């Protein structure tokens, strides 16, 4: 006999209301013939309990159901015997064989980049390389994961190694103490910590500082790559270094921090000191966000949650100055006398109209723009909004080439501020600037390259 629900509960990082818990009890009674897997999927659908990519949190739900059963709040169906799934053996081919030794400096390899591995053939090759040349071989990652090839472009494009990032370890005493994490916060925000559980520089690659270079690159781009692949941005990376095999020198050179040791079975909440399943390893971490600790503890002030890196802020500071300077230049071309409506105001209003996607008229857009500027204490020529007809008349006098000039100068500013080796905003080594619905004429060499791939 199941107990009566009397209060809310937090399970598997999710807070369940009394009403939701009663709903789970009713679902289990209504569908007694469902398997545990089908039951978990059904409950996830009822509660809209999904990941950032709208996938049901099936494993988290199963864990919550088991905890509810231990509390006597539900009676789950018996587990059905299933044939144990055998992991598919990785087949080694000639592609992953050792290559001739490369002994060179980092500079001689040209540009070093990280390529996200998603293509089926490349995933197969990545698995082969790791299974064949990594001392821990290949194991299928659990949960969200991201694979990279470490690439160079000189003397020709070539793969130098592999990186894998996946779900973080559930419970790690020294890490949790370093973060000052309690169990409740860890359950809710563990997904914001990811684990670098495979790092391979091929044994035939003898290039000093290559490993630390790859680690430095990944901290710059993995947040965006993870967002693209899994719908959210992590704030901390952890990894384990077996002290009997390695010293962790490359992590130290890349400014990672050693924060303690694993216990051998720290992924469990209850550690059995007499039943360790793994060797003790050093724990290394690197933050991906300057407020990572506050975010993980849910203490981040609302204003500080805006995630803008320094280069982005610097660029927008330049953009504001560019728009102001160009507007003054074009004022001299069409204004015969000082007017309420100048080029700067016209540019901002036109931008605002473009962002509205023609969903409202000029008058409404101008009134909203005026109200927001006054609220933010942005200087305006008068307190009362200008009329839509006045805006239309002035817009006709403004030379449309102002936007070409703005485009050229903003791109030039971006290139000036961008780091020389930053490839994160490039496509086939070309930087693109476009908006939805636009058309792009590609150079012939790029067109041919697309056809080849």
N, C-alpha and C positions, 0 to 999 in steps of 0.2 A: 504493500500500500504506500502510495507516494504522500509526502508531506505537503501541507498547504503553503503556498508562497506568501510570505509576510513582509518582505522588503526587497529593495533593489540589490543587485549583485554585479560585481565587475569580474568578468571571466574572459580570458584570452585577449586582454587589452580592450574589451568593449564593455560599456556599462549597460546592463539590461534592466529595464523598468519592471515593476511588478506586473504590469499588463502584458509585457513581452514574454516574461517567464511563464505566465499562465497560458499565453498563446502557444508556447513551445510544448507545454504539457498536453494541451488539447490536440496539437498536431500529431504527437506521438500516439495518443489514444485513437485518433481518427484513422491513422494509417499504420496499423500494427504489423502489416506484412512487408513494409518497406525495409530494405537493408539499411545498415548504418550509413553507408555512402549516399544512398538515395534520400535518406532522412535528412542528412546534413545539407544536401543540395536544396531540398525543399524548404528547410528552415532559413537558409541563406536567402532564397528568393522571397520568402515572406517578409523578412526583416531588411531586405535590400542591403545585406551584409556582403560587400564586394570590395575588391581592390581598386586602385586608381585606374586600372584598365577594365573595370566593370566585370571582373571575373569573381565568381563566388569564393568566399574565404572558407573553402571546404575543410582544410586541415584545422584551422582555428576553431571552426564550429564543432568538429569531432572532439577536440580537446575540451571545449566548453561543456559538451554533452556528458563526457566522462566525469567531469567535476560535479555536474549537477546530479549524476547518478550516485556519486560518493556522498553527496549531501542528502540523499534520499528524496530529492525533488522529482526525479523521473525514473522510469524503468525502461531501459533500452533493450531492443531486440538482441538476441544472441548473435555473436559474430559468426558469419558464415565461413566455412573453411574454403580457402582459395589456394590455388596452385601458386607456389612461391615464384615470383617473377625473377628470372635469371637475367643478370645484366649482360647486354650484348658485348661480346668481345671485340675490342678494337683490332682491326686487321691492318698490319703494317704493309705499306707499299713502297715502291722505289722513290716516290716523291718525298717521303720523310727520312730517307737515308741520310747519313752524315755526308756533308759536303767538304770540299777542300778547305783547309784552314784559312781564316782571314785574320791576319795580324796587321793592324793599322791603328792610327789615332782616330778619335771621334770625328775630328774635322774632315778627315779623308773620306768618311762615309757620306758626306753631304748632309742633306736635311733628314733628321730623324723624326718620324711621325708614328702615331698610333692609329691603327685601322680597326674599326669595330667589325667583328666577324659575324655576318648574318647569312651570307650565301651558303646553301647546303653543301656545295663542294668544298668551300673554304672551312666550314665547320668540321667536316670530316677530316680534312688535312690538319686542322688545329688539334683535333683529338688525337690523331696519329703522332704528331710531334711531341705532345705532352706525354702520351702513354709510352712512347719509345725512349724519350730523353730526360724526363723528369724523374727524380729518385722516388717520388711517391706515385708515379704513373698517373693514369687518368681515371677519375671517378665522376659519374654524372652529378652535377651540382643540384642541390635541393633548393627549391624556391627560385626567386628572381636571380638572374645571372647575366653577366656581360663578358664577352671574350674579345681580346685584342690580339692583333699581330703587331709586333714592333718592326717597323719598316725603315729602310734607308733608300735613297735614290741615286747613289753613286757607288761604283761606276755604272750600275744599272739598278732598277727597282729590285729589291730583295728582302726576304723575311729574315729577321735576326733573332726573333724570340717570341714568346707568348705570355700573355697575362690573363688571369681569370679573377673576376670579382663576383661574389655571390652573397647569400644571406649570412648574417652575423651569427656568432655563437650565442645560444640562448642565455646562459648564465656564466659569467666570468668574474670571479670575486675581485681580483685586482683591478680589472677594468671598471666594474661597477662602483668600486670604492673611489677610483680616480675621478670618475664622472660625478660622484656623489649621488648615485642613482638609487632610488628605492625600487622595490619590486613592482609597484603599481605603475610608476613612470616607465620602467623598462618594458613592461608588457605592452604599453600603449605606443611606445616610440622606438622599439628595437629595430624596426625596418629602416630607420634613418641612419643606422650604422651598417656598413657593408664590410665584407671580409675579402682580403686579397689572399685566396687560398692556393693559387698556383702562380709562380713567377719563374720563367725559364728563359735564360739566354743560351742559345745553342752552344754545345761544347766545342764546336769548331770556330766560334767567334771569340777572338781574343782582342778586345777593344777596351782599354781603360776608360772608366767613367760612363760606359754605356748603360749599365744597370741603373745608376742613380739618375741619369738623364731621362730614362723611360719613366721612372717613378715621379720625377718632377713634372713631366708632361701629363701624366695621367691625373694628377691632382688638379690641373688646370681645366681639363675637359670632361672628366667623368660625370660631373653633376649634370651637365647638359646632355651627355650621352645616356645617362640613366633616366633622365626625364623623358627623353625620346622613346626609350625602350620600355619603361615601366610606369611612367606617369607621375613620378615625384622625384625630389632632389635630396640625396643623402647629405649628411653633415659631418660624418666621421668615417675614416677607414681604419680597420684593424688588420693585423696579420700576426702569424706565429713563426718564430725562427727557432729551428732545432739547433740548440747550442753545440750539440755533438757533431753537427754537419757544417754549420756556418756561423759567422760572427755577427751577421747583420750589418756589415760595413756599408753596403749600398743604401740601406734604409737610413742609417745615420748620416751619410753624405747628402741624402735628399731631405734632411731636416725632420725625419720621423723621430718619435720619442719612445724610448723603452720605458714602460710603466709597471712592469712586474712579470710574474710567471704564471703559467697555467698550472692547474693542479693535476691534470691528466683526465679529469672527468667533470670539468667545470660547467659543461652545458646543462647539467642537471641542477635543480634547485637543492637537492639533498645529495651531498657528496659522501660516498662510502670510501673512507680512507683505505680500506682493505681490498678494494675492488677497482683499481685504476685501469682504464682501458687504453691509455695512451701515454706517451712520454711527456715529461715536463718541458715546456718551451717558453721562450721569452715572448712577451706581448709588446708589439710595436704599434703605434697609432700615429695618424696625422689628421688634423682637422681640415675640413673642407669649407668651413664657415667660421668667421671670427666669433660668433655668438653660439657656437655649437653646444656648449654646456647648458646655457640658458634654454635653448630650444629643446634639448633632450629632457630637461627638467620642467618644461612648460612654464618657464619664468621670463620668457622673452617679452620685453615691452612692445606694445603694438606698433609704435613708430619704428622700432629697430628691426621689425620683421621684414621690412622691404630689403630684398637681397640684391643690392647693387654693388658690383665690384668697382674698384678704384678707376680702372680704365674707362668704364662706362660713364661714371660721373664726370671724369675729365673731358670725355668726348662731348657730353651734353653742355658742359660749360663753354666749350669752343663753339658748339652749334649756336647757342644763344647769341654769342658775340658776332658770329658770321651773319646771322639773320639781321641783326641790328645794323651792322656795317653796310651790308648789301642794300637794305631798305633805304638808308640815307643816300646811297649812290643813285638809286632809282627815283627818289623824291626830286632830285635836281633835274631829272629828265622830263617829268610831267607836271610838277607843281609850279605854277607861276606865282603863287603866294601861299602863305602858311594856311593850312586847312585842318579841320577837325579830323578828317579821314586821311591818314598818310599811308605810305607803302607798308610799314610795319604792321599796322592794324589790319590792312587788307590781307596780308600774308597769313596772319594768325586766323582771321575769319575764314579764309579759303581752306586752310588746313582743317578747321573745325567742321566746315561743311563737308569736306571729303570724308572725315571720320564718321559723320552721321549717316553715311550710305544713302543719302537722299530720302531718309525716312521722315523728314519733317521740313517745313518751309523755312525760307530765309529769316522771316520775322521771329519765329520761335527760336531758331538757332542763335540769332544775334542776342535775343533777350537772355537766354541761358548763358551765353558767353559772357555777357555784361555782368550778370549776377555772380558768376563764379569768380570773375576778376575782382569785383568789389569785395567779395568774401575773403579772398586771399590777399587783399590789399595790393593788387597789381595796378600800376598807374594807368588811368584811362583819360581821354581828353575831356570828358564830361560825365556827369552822374547818370544822365538819361541815355538809354540806348539809342543809337542812330537808327534811322528808318531803313527798311529793306530797299526802298527805291534809291536812297542816297548811296547805299552800299553798291547797288547795281551800276549806277552812273559812274562812281569812282572806279569800280572794277574794270570798266571798259577803257579807262585811261591808263591803267597800269600795264606796262610792257610785259607780255607773257614770258619774255626771256629771263625775267628775274628768277624763275624757278630753275632754269638751266644753269644759271650762275650759282645759285644756292647749291644745286646738286653737285656741281664740279668742286666747289670749295669745301663742302662737307665731306665728300669722298677723299679729297686731299688731306683734310684734317684727320680723318679716320686712319689713313695710311701712315701719317706722321706719328700718330699715337700707338699704332699697332706694333706688337713685338715682332721682330724679323722672323722668328721661327714659329709664330703662332699660326697653325694650320686649321684651327677649329672652325673658322668662318670661310673656309675655301671649299670649292667643288672642282675636282680634277685640277687642283692647284690654281684655280681662278676664283677671284672674289666676285660675287654677284650682288647686285642691288636691284630689287624688283618688288612689285606689289601684285596682289591677286588680280588675275585677269589680264596682266600685261603679256606682251610677246617679246621674245628674245631671239635675236639673230646670232647664232653661234659661229665662231671661227671654223673654217673647214677642218682643221686638225682635230678639234673637239668633236665635230659631227662624226668623223671617221672613227674616233676612239669609242664613241657611244655605240656605233654599229658593231664594232669588234666585241664589245662586252654584252 
